Amino acid sequence: MKVELIYAAGCAECMTARAGLRCAAEAVVAGVEWAEVDVLDALDYAVELGVLTLPALAIDGSLVFAALPTPEQLRDELLKRAGHD
Amino acid sequence: MLTIGKLAAAGEISPDALRYYESEGLLVPTTRTASGYRLYGEDALRRVRFIQHAQACGFTLAEIRELLQLRQTDKACCNDVRQRAIEKRLQLAAKIRGMQSMSAALDRLIAECADGSQSVEDCPIMAALEQIDGGMEPAR
């Protein structure tokens, strides 16, 4: 499973939240692939995903959170996708 | 001090638009005359130009109000403005994609309607638009 944080450089909210989100993802899914995507390096990809506001979170190539979730929300979503709910 | 007419002329904008900016909380007269006429300070023209430039970049009046409010927010920095600009860029790119998709759909319809002498009833474009099950890709 791949989790992508799409952010704009200098985003204080992203920097604050990313460690907690990454920990939550890694705790739930063994071997989860965590990626941080600077939106300006991948603008077309972000548009393809449907990202309109930043930061956002995609899972397996789909925009799942248009605004950053809490670690608990991310954990629940990953559990659901892994079929453990 | 500038009257609304003078500010409108200097900003190449209508007095009605200035009143609308005021109703949207974007531009407040510095004072009013005894008769109630609006008077604007020297910074008003700068504010009008700011609004016009931001509109030209696609920002809505509500978004422009937020940009202006950032100036009065101690914690805000240039990155906050930059993030809004990037988000606007994303929104514009999404709109462009949607319009390209519409344009491609129209191209397909136009190509289907090679014989323009048919009756409107038999027009393939009208028939395609009428299809219940689509047959046309929705614009994203």
gemmi code that builds the backbone of each chain (N, CA, C; Angstrom):
import gemmi

chains = {
    "A": [
        ("MET", (0.857, -1.197, 0.000), (0.000, 0.000, 0.000), (0.893, 1.247, 0.000)),
        ("LYS", (0.444, 2.248, -0.756), (1.252, 3.472, -0.862), (0.459, 4.687, -0.358)),
        ("VAL", (1.073, 5.414, 0.530), (0.436, 6.627, 1.062), (1.276, 7.829, 0.623)),
        ("GLU", (0.609, 8.799, 0.016), (1.338, 9.979, -0.463), (0.793, 11.253, 0.199)),
        ("LEU", (1.698, 11.981, 0.792), (1.349, 13.294, 1.349), (1.695, 14.333, 0.289)),
        ("ILE", (0.683, 15.037, -0.207), (0.921, 16.068, -1.220), (0.912, 17.420, -0.516)),
        ("TYR", (2.005, 18.127, -0.627), (2.171, 19.333, 0.180), (2.848, 20.431, -0.637)),
        ("ALA", (2.812, 21.631, -0.095), (3.569, 22.743, -0.679), (4.733, 23.039, 0.256)),
        ("ALA", (5.908, 23.227, -0.309), (7.086, 23.504, 0.518), (6.816, 24.718, 1.404)),
        ("GLY", (7.217, 24.596, 2.654), (7.014, 25.704, 3.587), (5.725, 25.593, 4.376)),
        ("CYS", (4.969, 24.512, 4.110), (3.687, 24.320, 4.801), (3.952, 23.858, 6.236)),
        ("ALA", (3.694, 24.728, 7.180), (3.981, 24.413, 8.581), (3.101, 23.269, 9.074)),
        ("GLU", (1.845, 23.271, 8.629), (0.903, 22.235, 9.064), (1.409, 20.843, 8.650)),
        ("CYS", (1.959, 20.768, 7.416), (2.445, 19.468, 6.923), (3.605, 18.978, 7.767)),
        ("MET", (4.515, 19.888, 8.063), (5.708, 19.504, 8.807), (5.335, 19.011, 10.207)),
        ("THR", (4.318, 19.664, 10.771), (3.885, 19.273, 12.119), (3.214, 17.907, 12.101)),
        ("ALA", (2.421, 17.665, 11.063), (1.567, 16.470, 11.071), (2.223, 15.232, 10.481)),
        ("ARG", (3.236, 15.411, 9.643), (3.676, 14.265, 8.842), (4.258, 13.113, 9.672)),
        ("ALA", (5.000, 13.431, 10.733), (5.606, 12.351, 11.513), (4.524, 11.472, 12.140)),
        ("GLY", (3.497, 12.101, 12.694), (2.415, 11.349, 13.330), (1.668, 10.495, 12.324)),
        ("LEU", (1.455, 11.059, 11.138), (0.724, 10.311, 10.110), (1.564, 9.131, 9.611)),
        ("ARG", (2.827, 9.388, 9.426), (3.704, 8.319, 8.931), (3.773, 7.179, 9.945)),
        ("CYS", (3.915, 7.542, 11.214), (3.946, 6.524, 12.271), (2.665, 5.707, 12.264)),
        ("ALA", (1.518, 6.409, 12.124), (0.227, 5.706, 12.134), (0.160, 4.740, 10.964)),
        ("ALA", (0.618, 5.181, 9.790), (0.558, 4.321, 8.601), (1.461, 3.106, 8.777)),
        ("GLU", (2.657, 3.328, 9.282), (3.617, 2.222, 9.408), (3.201, 1.237, 10.501)),
        ("ALA", (2.462, 1.734, 11.492), (2.018, 0.853, 12.570), (0.897, -0.074, 12.099)),
        ("VAL", (0.137, 0.390, 11.126), (-1.043, -0.371, 10.708), (-0.724, -1.330, 9.553)),
        ("VAL", (0.048, -0.849, 8.597), (0.317, -1.663, 7.406), (1.813, -1.953, 7.322)),
        ("ALA", (2.152, -3.228, 7.441), (3.569, -3.610, 7.356), (4.081, -3.308, 5.951)),
        ("GLY", (5.205, -2.632, 5.890), (5.823, -2.351, 4.592), (5.120, -1.277, 3.793)),
        ("VAL", (4.310, -0.466, 4.472), (3.623, 0.611, 3.748), (4.661, 1.537, 3.101)),
        ("GLU", (4.351, 1.971, 1.871), (5.260, 2.884, 1.179), (4.792, 4.308, 1.458)),
        ("TRP", (5.630, 5.086, 2.085), (5.279, 6.461, 2.447), (6.023, 7.411, 1.510)),
        ("ALA", (5.294, 8.346, 0.894), (5.955, 9.287, -0.016), (5.473, 10.697, 0.285)),
        ("GLU", (6.380, 11.640, 0.150), (6.023, 13.049, 0.326), (6.262, 13.748, -0.998)),
        ("VAL", (5.206, 14.317, -1.555), (5.259, 14.869, -2.900), (5.106, 16.383, -2.837)),
        ("ASP", (6.158, 17.089, -3.249), (6.046, 18.551, -3.370), (5.184, 18.837, -4.589)),
        ("VAL", (4.067, 19.490, -4.353), (3.073, 19.661, -5.417), (3.658, 20.353, -6.654)),
        ("LEU", (4.621, 21.221, -6.456), (5.176, 21.932, -7.606), (6.063, 21.022, -8.462)),
        ("ASP", (6.495, 19.885, -7.880), (7.265, 18.913, -8.665), (6.349, 17.946, -9.410)),
        ("ALA", (5.067, 17.972, -9.059), (4.150, 16.981, -9.654), (2.759, 17.592, -9.810)),
        ("LEU", (2.730, 18.750, -10.426), (1.451, 19.464, -10.527), (0.419, 18.669, -11.339)),
        ("ASP", (0.856, 18.102, -12.453), (-0.085, 17.345, -13.291), (-0.644, 16.141, -12.535)),
        ("TYR", (0.235, 15.481, -11.786), (-0.206, 14.323, -11.008), (-1.226, 14.760, -9.956)),
        ("ALA", (-0.950, 15.891, -9.301), (-1.881, 16.391, -8.280), (-3.241, 16.724, -8.908)),
        ("VAL", (-3.222, 17.319, -10.080), (-4.478, 17.643, -10.764), (-5.199, 16.354, -11.150)),
        ("GLU", (-4.422, 15.380, -11.611), (-4.993, 14.071, -11.973), (-5.697, 13.443, -10.770)),
        ("LEU", (-5.091, 13.583, -9.600), (-5.685, 13.030, -8.379), (-6.939, 13.810, -7.954)),
        ("GLY", (-7.027, 15.080, -8.390), (-8.146, 15.919, -7.974), (-7.825, 16.786, -6.773)),
        ("VAL", (-6.537, 16.997, -6.526), (-6.140, 17.838, -5.388), (-6.443, 19.307, -5.715)),
        ("LEU", (-7.223, 19.947, -4.858), (-7.541, 21.363, -5.052), (-7.055, 22.214, -3.888)),
        ("THR", (-6.866, 21.573, -2.745), (-6.362, 22.294, -1.579), (-5.205, 21.499, -0.979)),
        ("LEU", (-4.369, 22.187, -0.258), (-3.170, 21.554, 0.307), (-3.145, 21.742, 1.829)),
        ("PRO", (-2.543, 20.815, 2.532), (-2.030, 19.530, 2.075), (-3.146, 18.516, 1.856)),
        ("ALA", (-2.827, 17.425, 1.154), (-3.811, 16.380, 0.890), (-3.112, 15.028, 1.004)),
        ("LEU", (-3.920, 13.978, 1.114), (-3.329, 12.653, 1.279), (-3.983, 11.673, 0.301)),
        ("ALA", (-3.142, 10.975, -0.450), (-3.642, 9.978, -1.400), (-3.201, 8.597, -0.940)),
        ("ILE", (-4.055, 7.613, -1.223), (-3.709, 6.218, -0.906), (-3.856, 5.404, -2.183)),
        ("ASP", (-2.796, 4.736, -2.527), (-2.780, 3.900, -3.743), (-3.284, 4.666, -4.965)),
        ("GLY", (-2.820, 5.882, -5.116), (-3.126, 6.656, -6.321), (-4.502, 7.284, -6.352)),
        ("SER", (-5.213, 7.316, -5.221), (-6.519, 7.976, -5.159), (-6.510, 9.007, -4.042)),
        ("LEU", (-7.092, 10.155, -4.324), (-7.202, 11.177, -3.294), (-8.227, 10.713, -2.260)),
        ("VAL", (-7.775, 10.513, -1.037), (-8.676, 10.010, 0.003), (-8.988, 11.106, 1.027)),
        ("PHE", (-7.997, 11.936, 1.323), (-8.215, 13.027, 2.278), (-7.858, 14.347, 1.596)),
        ("ALA", (-8.864, 15.187, 1.346), (-8.619, 16.488, 0.712), (-7.978, 17.458, 1.710)),
        ("ALA", (-8.130, 17.168, 2.988), (-7.420, 17.904, 4.045), (-6.757, 16.847, 4.919)),
        ("LEU", (-5.702, 17.214, 5.615), (-4.969, 16.197, 6.369), (-5.852, 15.558, 7.435)),
        ("PRO", (-5.823, 14.233, 7.491), (-6.584, 13.546, 8.543), (-5.790, 13.553, 9.844)),
        ("THR", (-6.433, 13.156, 10.903), (-5.688, 12.881, 12.139), (-5.040, 11.514, 11.962)),
        ("PRO", (-4.038, 11.184, 12.771), (-3.460, 9.836, 12.678), (-4.515, 8.750, 12.867)),
        ("GLU", (-5.502, 9.016, 13.728), (-6.552, 8.014, 13.968), (-7.401, 7.810, 12.717)),
        ("GLN", (-7.736, 8.913, 12.051), (-8.539, 8.803, 10.816), (-7.764, 8.028, 9.744)),
        ("LEU", (-6.473, 8.302, 9.653), (-5.659, 7.593, 8.661), (-5.579, 6.113, 9.015)),
        ("ARG", (-5.379, 5.822, 10.296), (-5.298, 4.422, 10.729), (-6.583, 3.682, 10.375)),
        ("ASP", (-7.753, 4.318, 10.677), (-9.038, 3.678, 10.383), (-9.184, 3.411, 8.886)),
        ("GLU", (-8.783, 4.388, 8.079), (-8.915, 4.230, 6.629), (-8.025, 3.095, 6.116)),
        ("LEU", (-6.817, 3.038, 6.641), (-5.893, 1.989, 6.195), (-6.368, 0.611, 6.644)),
        ("LEU", (-6.914, 0.544, 7.852), (-7.450, -0.736, 8.340), (-8.609, -1.191, 7.455)),
        ("LYS", (-9.458, -0.225, 7.105), (-10.611, -0.548, 6.252), (-10.124, -1.111, 4.919)),
        ("ARG", (-9.131, -0.442, 4.369), (-8.617, -0.885, 3.060), (-7.907, -2.231, 3.165)),
        ("ALA", (-7.304, -2.477, 4.307), (-6.595, -3.746, 4.464), (-7.556, -4.870, 4.811)),
        ("GLY", (-8.832, -4.507, 4.981), (-9.843, -5.539, 5.259), (-9.874, -6.003, 6.698)),
        ("HIS", (-9.425, -5.151, 7.597), (-9.381, -5.548, 9.011), (-10.467, -4.869, 9.839)),
        ("ASP", (-11.417, -4.189, 9.217), (-12.419, -3.485, 10.031), (-13.554, -4.417, 10.414)),
    ],
    "B": [
        ("MET", (-7.946, 63.343, -0.053), (-9.081, 62.406, -0.049), (-9.719, 62.358, -1.441)),
        ("LEU", (-10.139, 61.154, -1.808), (-10.755, 60.969, -3.117), (-12.242, 60.675, -2.949)),
        ("THR", (-13.037, 61.285, -3.810), (-14.453, 60.903, -3.854), (-14.550, 59.574, -4.589)),
        ("ILE", (-15.704, 58.951, -4.540), (-15.858, 57.651, -5.204), (-15.668, 57.808, -6.717)),
        ("GLY", (-16.098, 58.920, -7.246), (-15.957, 59.152, -8.687), (-14.491, 59.257, -9.081)),
        ("LYS", (-13.726, 59.988, -8.268), (-12.301, 60.159, -8.588), (-11.541, 58.844, -8.428)),
        ("LEU", (-11.871, 58.108, -7.370), (-11.201, 56.822, -7.181), (-11.565, 55.863, -8.321)),
        ("ALA", (-12.827, 55.889, -8.729), (-13.265, 55.018, -9.822), (-12.513, 55.368, -11.104)),
        ("ALA", (-12.384, 56.660, -11.381), (-11.678, 57.080, -12.597), (-10.214, 56.673, -12.528)),
        ("ALA", (-9.579, 56.869, -11.374), (-8.159, 56.531, -11.240), (-7.942, 55.033, -11.361)),
        ("GLY", (-8.885, 54.253, -10.862), (-8.746, 52.793, -10.902), (-9.352, 52.162, -12.135)),
        ("GLU", (-9.900, 53.003, -13.008), (-10.555, 52.513, -14.231), (-11.581, 51.423, -13.883)),
        ("ILE", (-12.471, 51.803, -13.018), (-13.478, 50.877, -12.507), (-14.742, 51.688, -12.263)),
        ("SER", (-15.882, 51.024, -12.184), (-17.117, 51.783, -12.002), (-17.355, 52.075, -10.513)),
        ("PRO", (-18.039, 53.165, -10.206), (-18.394, 53.439, -8.807), (-19.221, 52.296, -8.205)),
        ("ASP", (-20.059, 51.669, -9.023), (-20.854, 50.529, -8.519), (-19.949, 49.392, -8.052)),
        ("ALA", (-18.867, 49.162, -8.824), (-17.935, 48.095, -8.432), (-17.277, 48.436, -7.102)),
        ("LEU", (-16.948, 49.698, -6.886), (-16.340, 50.105, -5.611), (-17.320, 49.886, -4.458)),
        ("ARG", (-18.592, 50.223, -4.717), (-19.600, 49.991, -3.665), (-19.734, 48.490, -3.383)),
        ("TYR", (-19.612, 47.676, -4.454), (-19.697, 46.230, -4.281), (-18.498, 45.719, -3.465)),
        ("TYR", (-17.327, 46.232, -3.770), (-16.142, 45.870, -2.966), (-16.401, 46.183, -1.490)),
        ("GLU", (-17.031, 47.319, -1.272), (-17.317, 47.716, 0.116), (-18.279, 46.715, 0.761)),
        ("SER", (-19.313, 46.323, 0.001), (-20.286, 45.378, 0.568), (-19.632, 44.020, 0.833)),
        ("GLU", (-18.559, 43.719, 0.117), (-17.849, 42.454, 0.302), (-16.725, 42.581, 1.341)),
        ("GLY", (-16.615, 43.756, 1.945), (-15.615, 43.947, 2.999), (-14.198, 44.115, 2.494)),
        ("LEU", (-14.052, 44.516, 1.237), (-12.717, 44.638, 0.646), (-12.177, 46.055, 0.660)),
        ("LEU", (-13.060, 47.016, 0.683), (-12.628, 48.409, 0.561), (-13.583, 49.293, 1.361)),
        ("VAL", (-13.060, 49.893, 2.377), (-13.922, 50.714, 3.242), (-13.514, 52.173, 3.094)),
        ("PRO", (-14.477, 53.075, 2.894), (-14.120, 54.491, 2.807), (-13.480, 54.963, 4.118)),
        ("THR", (-12.532, 55.861, 4.004), (-11.862, 56.372, 5.203), (-12.849, 57.177, 6.050)),
        ("THR", (-13.672, 57.928, 5.375), (-14.662, 58.750, 6.084), (-15.797, 59.097, 5.115)),
        ("ARG", (-16.741, 59.848, 5.609), (-17.831, 60.328, 4.763), (-18.008, 61.822, 5.002)),
        ("THR", (-18.488, 62.498, 3.990), (-18.758, 63.927, 4.150), (-20.015, 64.088, 5.006)),
        ("ALA", (-20.283, 65.320, 5.384), (-21.480, 65.596, 6.185), (-22.736, 65.151, 5.436)),
        ("SER", (-22.654, 65.172, 4.104), (-23.818, 64.749, 3.310), (-23.844, 63.240, 3.089)),
        ("GLY", (-22.825, 62.522, 3.595), (-22.832, 61.062, 3.489), (-22.045, 60.507, 2.318)),
        ("TYR", (-21.383, 61.394, 1.549), (-20.602, 60.887, 0.417), (-19.327, 60.207, 0.911)),
        ("ARG", (-18.977, 59.111, 0.236), (-17.768, 58.357, 0.619), (-16.508, 59.143, 0.255)),
        ("LEU", (-15.528, 59.091, 1.147), (-14.201, 59.660, 0.858), (-13.149, 58.597, 1.154)),
        ("TYR", (-12.195, 58.481, 0.238), (-11.169, 57.429, 0.358), (-9.794, 58.044, 0.542)),
        ("GLY", (-8.968, 57.370, 1.352), (-7.591, 57.806, 1.560), (-6.703, 57.415, 0.386)),
        ("GLU", (-5.431, 57.788, 0.516), (-4.501, 57.569, -0.602), (-4.230, 56.089, -0.862)),
        ("ASP", (-4.381, 55.248, 0.179), (-4.087, 53.825, -0.015), (-5.204, 53.094, -0.743)),
        ("ALA", (-6.333, 53.774, -0.949), (-7.481, 53.095, -1.565), (-7.173, 52.653, -3.005)),
        ("LEU", (-6.440, 53.471, -3.732), (-6.132, 53.111, -5.117), (-5.235, 51.872, -5.148)),
        ("ARG", (-4.291, 51.809, -4.212), (-3.430, 50.618, -4.118), (-4.271, 49.378, -3.850)),
        ("ARG", (-5.262, 49.531, -2.969), (-6.141, 48.419, -2.626), (-6.961, 47.984, -3.859)),
        ("VAL", (-7.444, 48.969, -4.600), (-8.222, 48.651, -5.812), (-7.351, 47.887, -6.812)),
        ("ARG", (-6.133, 48.351, -6.996), (-5.207, 47.673, -7.928), (-4.925, 46.236, -7.454)),
        ("PHE", (-4.728, 46.087, -6.162), (-4.481, 44.753, -5.595), (-5.646, 43.823, -5.938)),
        ("ILE", (-6.854, 44.314, -5.721), (-8.055, 43.499, -5.987), (-8.114, 43.130, -7.473)),
        ("GLN", (-7.851, 44.117, -8.326), (-7.918, 43.863, -9.769), (-6.875, 42.832, -10.205)),
        ("HIS", (-5.656, 42.986, -9.686), (-4.599, 42.043, -10.070), (-4.927, 40.633, -9.574)),
        ("ALA", (-5.429, 40.545, -8.355), (-5.765, 39.228, -7.800), (-6.908, 38.592, -8.591)),
        ("GLN", (-7.876, 39.408, -8.999), (-8.965, 38.873, -9.822), (-8.433, 38.359, -11.158)),
        ("ALA", (-7.472, 39.086, -11.702), (-6.884, 38.671, -12.985), (-6.154, 37.338, -12.851)),
        ("CYS", (-5.736, 36.991, -11.631), (-5.071, 35.697, -11.398), (-6.085, 34.624, -11.017)),
        ("GLY", (-7.355, 34.966, -11.025), (-8.385, 33.958, -10.790), (-8.932, 33.901, -9.376)),
        ("PHE", (-8.439, 34.755, -8.487), (-8.946, 34.732, -7.115), (-10.353, 35.332, -7.067)),
        ("THR", (-11.216, 34.715, -6.292), (-12.555, 35.265, -6.081), (-12.464, 36.396, -5.050)),
        ("LEU", (-13.525, 37.164, -4.932), (-13.499, 38.264, -3.961), (-13.347, 37.723, -2.533)),
        ("ALA", (-13.977, 36.594, -2.254), (-13.842, 36.007, -0.911), (-12.384, 35.609, -0.654)),
        ("GLU", (-11.743, 35.061, -1.668), (-10.333, 34.664, -1.513), (-9.435, 35.896, -1.374)),
        ("ILE", (-9.796, 36.945, -2.093), (-9.006, 38.182, -1.994), (-9.139, 38.768, -0.584)),
        ("ARG", (-10.332, 38.658, -0.040), (-10.526, 39.148, 1.339), (-9.607, 38.376, 2.294)),
        ("GLU", (-9.513, 37.060, 2.074), (-8.622, 36.250, 2.930), (-7.162, 36.674, 2.751)),
        ("LEU", (-6.770, 36.940, 1.516), (-5.391, 37.387, 1.266), (-5.111, 38.691, 2.011)),
        ("LEU", (-6.080, 39.598, 1.932), (-5.894, 40.890, 2.595), (-5.860, 40.729, 4.119)),
        ("GLN", (-6.646, 39.783, 4.603), (-6.665, 39.562, 6.059), (-5.339, 38.989, 6.561)),
        ("LEU", (-4.635, 38.271, 5.671), (-3.333, 37.717, 6.069), (-2.376, 38.819, 6.501)),
        ("ARG", (-2.536, 39.982, 5.850), (-1.662, 41.107, 6.194), (-1.825, 41.530, 7.649)),
        ("GLN", (-3.032, 41.317, 8.163), (-3.295, 41.735, 9.543), (-3.107, 40.603, 10.542)),
        ("THR", (-2.668, 39.438, 10.034), (-2.473, 38.290, 10.918), (-0.996, 38.178, 11.259)),
        ("ASP", (-0.699, 38.317, 12.526), (0.709, 38.317, 12.958), (1.436, 37.033, 12.583)),
        ("LYS", (0.722, 35.886, 12.725), (1.373, 34.593, 12.520), (1.569, 34.274, 11.044)),
        ("ALA", (0.883, 35.003, 10.153), (0.938, 34.667, 8.728), (2.279, 35.076, 8.131)),
        ("CYS", (2.715, 34.299, 7.153), (3.951, 34.652, 6.452), (3.748, 34.419, 4.954)),
        ("CYS", (4.789, 34.683, 4.208), (4.699, 34.590, 2.754), (4.284, 33.188, 2.301)),
        ("ASN", (4.681, 32.164, 3.060), (4.282, 30.805, 2.682), (2.771, 30.621, 2.671)),
        ("ASP", (2.067, 31.357, 3.539), (0.601, 31.266, 3.548), (0.026, 31.813, 2.248)),
        ("VAL", (0.622, 32.902, 1.773), (0.183, 33.486, 0.498), (0.542, 32.525, -0.636)),
        ("ARG", (1.764, 31.977, -0.559), (2.253, 31.072, -1.597), (1.354, 29.841, -1.704)),
        ("GLN", (0.962, 29.317, -0.559), (0.102, 28.135, -0.591), (-1.229, 28.445, -1.272)),
        ("ARG", (-1.780, 29.616, -0.996), (-3.039, 29.994, -1.650), (-2.842, 30.133, -3.158)),
        ("ALA", (-1.705, 30.675, -3.543), (-1.422, 30.814, -4.977), (-1.283, 29.443, -5.640)),
        ("ILE", (-0.633, 28.507, -4.942), (-0.484, 27.153, -5.499), (-1.849, 26.476, -5.600)),
        ("GLU", (-2.677, 26.653, -4.571), (-4.021, 26.058, -4.621), (-4.831, 26.646, -5.769)),
        ("LYS", (-4.689, 27.933, -5.984), (-5.401, 28.557, -7.105), (-4.892, 27.997, -8.424)),
        ("ARG", (-3.585, 27.776, -8.491), (-2.985, 27.182, -9.694), (-3.552, 25.784, -9.947)),
        ("LEU", (-3.708, 25.001, -8.877), (-4.294, 23.666, -9.004), (-5.738, 23.753, -9.500)),
        ("GLN", (-6.469, 24.702, -8.937), (-7.873, 24.846, -9.338), (-7.992, 25.253, -10.802)),
        ("LEU", (-7.114, 26.159, -11.227), (-7.135, 26.580, -12.634), (-6.772, 25.413, -13.543)),
        ("ALA", (-5.763, 24.628, -13.136), (-5.342, 23.485, -13.951), (-6.490, 22.470, -14.062)),
        ("ALA", (-7.228, 22.276, -12.963), (-8.361, 21.344, -12.999), (-9.449, 21.872, -13.936)),
        ("LYS", (-9.670, 23.191, -13.904), (-10.673, 23.778, -14.802), (-10.248, 23.622, -16.260)),
        ("ILE", (-8.963, 23.841, -16.512), (-8.452, 23.707, -17.883), (-8.652, 22.276, -18.369)),
        ("ARG", (-8.363, 21.307, -17.508), (-8.575, 19.898, -17.869), (-10.037, 19.644, -18.204)),
        ("GLY", (-10.907, 20.187, -17.371), (-12.340, 20.005, -17.600), (-12.761, 20.590, -18.941)),
        ("MET", (-12.227, 21.757, -19.241), (-12.588, 22.416, -20.495), (-11.991, 21.678, -21.690)),
        ("GLN", (-10.789, 21.115, -21.513), (-10.195, 20.330, -22.603), (-11.041, 19.086, -22.878)),
        ("SER", (-11.567, 18.518, -21.785), (-12.414, 17.340, -21.939), (-13.704, 17.712, -22.677)),
        ("MET", (-14.274, 18.873, -22.334), (-15.482, 19.344, -23.030), (-15.182, 19.595, -24.500)),
        ("SER", (-14.028, 20.200, -24.743), (-13.640, 20.523, -26.105), (-13.480, 19.240, -26.930)),
        ("ALA", (-12.877, 18.210, -26.329), (-12.692, 16.937, -27.032), (-14.047, 16.288, -27.316)),
        ("ALA", (-14.973, 16.395, -26.356), (-16.311, 15.828, -26.554), (-17.005, 16.530, -27.715)),
        ("LEU", (-16.845, 17.844, -27.794), (-17.449, 18.595, -28.895), (-16.809, 18.217, -30.227)),
        ("ASP", (-15.486, 18.005, -30.208), (-14.803, 17.584, -31.440), (-15.397, 16.289, -31.972)),
        ("ARG", (-15.649, 15.349, -31.048), (-16.214, 14.057, -31.470), (-17.612, 14.246, -32.048)),
        ("LEU", (-18.392, 15.098, -31.413), (-19.755, 15.342, -31.907), (-19.729, 16.015, -33.280)),
        ("ILE", (-18.846, 16.969, -33.421), (-18.754, 17.690, -34.694), (-18.348, 16.724, -35.809)),
        ("ALA", (-17.413, 15.810, -35.469), (-16.955, 14.844, -36.475), (-18.086, 13.902, -36.881)),
        ("GLU", (-18.961, 13.587, -35.924), (-20.085, 12.697, -36.231), (-21.106, 13.359, -37.138)),
        ("CYS", (-21.135, 14.663, -37.148), (-22.150, 15.402, -37.902), (-21.524, 15.938, -39.190)),
        ("ALA", (-21.146, 15.019, -40.071), (-20.485, 15.441, -41.312), (-21.490, 16.040, -42.287)),
        ("ASP", (-22.716, 15.524, -42.243), (-23.735, 15.992, -43.191), (-24.605, 17.050, -42.513)),
        ("GLY", (-24.241, 18.282, -42.702), (-24.950, 19.378, -42.042), (-26.297, 19.702, -42.647)),
        ("SER", (-26.644, 19.013, -43.753), (-27.905, 19.357, -44.419), (-29.077, 18.547, -43.858)),
        ("GLN", (-28.777, 17.622, -42.926), (-29.863, 16.833, -42.335), (-30.786, 17.724, -41.513)),
        ("SER", (-31.985, 17.216, -41.270), (-32.907, 17.985, -40.431), (-32.390, 17.981, -38.995)),
        ("VAL", (-32.864, 18.919, -38.226), (-32.441, 18.988, -36.819), (-32.814, 17.701, -36.101)),
        ("GLU", (-33.973, 17.134, -36.466), (-34.424, 15.876, -35.844), (-33.405, 14.761, -36.043)),
        ("ASP", (-32.756, 14.756, -37.212), (-31.800, 13.686, -37.552), (-30.359, 14.056, -37.221)),
        ("CYS", (-30.181, 15.190, -36.627), (-28.813, 15.660, -36.363), (-28.118, 14.742, -35.344)),
        ("PRO", (-26.975, 14.157, -35.691), (-26.276, 13.256, -34.758), (-25.851, 13.942, -33.463)),
        ("ILE", (-25.606, 15.230, -33.537), (-25.207, 15.937, -32.310), (-26.388, 15.960, -31.340)),
        ("MET", (-27.573, 16.299, -31.861), (-28.754, 16.325, -31.005), (-29.025, 14.933, -30.455)),
        ("ALA", (-28.852, 13.909, -31.296), (-29.102, 12.534, -30.853), (-28.120, 12.136, -29.759)),
        ("ALA", (-26.855, 12.513, -29.934), (-25.847, 12.153, -28.925), (-26.119, 12.862, -27.609)),
        ("LEU", (-26.534, 14.127, -27.693), (-26.820, 14.879, -26.463), (-28.039, 14.307, -25.740)),
        ("GLU", (-28.919, 13.649, -26.522), (-30.150, 13.114, -25.962), (-29.961, 11.746, -25.321)),
        ("GLN", (-28.843, 11.077, -25.651), (-28.624, 9.716, -25.153), (-28.705, 9.662, -23.639)),
        ("ILE", (-29.531, 8.758, -23.163), (-29.711, 8.643, -21.709), (-28.478, 8.026, -21.067)),
        ("ASP", (-27.891, 7.022, -21.769), (-26.767, 6.300, -21.166), (-25.448, 7.004, -21.382)),
        ("GLY", (-25.510, 8.233, -21.761), (-24.260, 8.986, -21.912), (-23.665, 8.804, -23.284)),
        ("GLY", (-22.592, 8.051, -23.359), (-21.908, 7.934, -24.637), (-20.916, 9.058, -24.799)),
        ("MET", (-21.027, 10.035, -23.902), (-20.068, 11.148, -23.882), (-19.376, 11.103, -22.540)),
        ("GLU", (-18.075, 11.299, -22.567), (-17.368, 11.317, -21.295), (-17.683, 12.603, -20.555)),
        ("PRO", (-18.059, 12.493, -19.284), (-18.330, 13.718, -18.529), (-17.056, 14.534, -18.343)),
        ("ALA", (-17.205, 15.842, -18.316), (-16.050, 16.712, -18.062), (-15.628, 16.556, -16.623)),
        ("ARG", (-14.335, 16.510, -16.375), (-13.842, 16.414, -14.992), (-13.468, 17.781, -14.476)),
    ],
}
model = gemmi.Model(1)
for chain_id, residues in chains.items():
    chain = gemmi.Chain(chain_id)
    for i, (resn, *xyz) in enumerate(residues, 1):
        res = gemmi.Residue()
        res.name, res.seqid = resn, gemmi.SeqId(i, " ")
        for name, pos in zip(("N", "CA", "C"), xyz):
            atom = gemmi.Atom()
            atom.name, atom.element = name, gemmi.Element(name[0])
            atom.pos, atom.b_iso = gemmi.Position(*pos), 0.0
            res.add_atom(atom)
        chain.add_residue(res)
    model.add_chain(chain)
structure = gemmi.Structure()
structure.add_model(model)
structure.setup_entities()
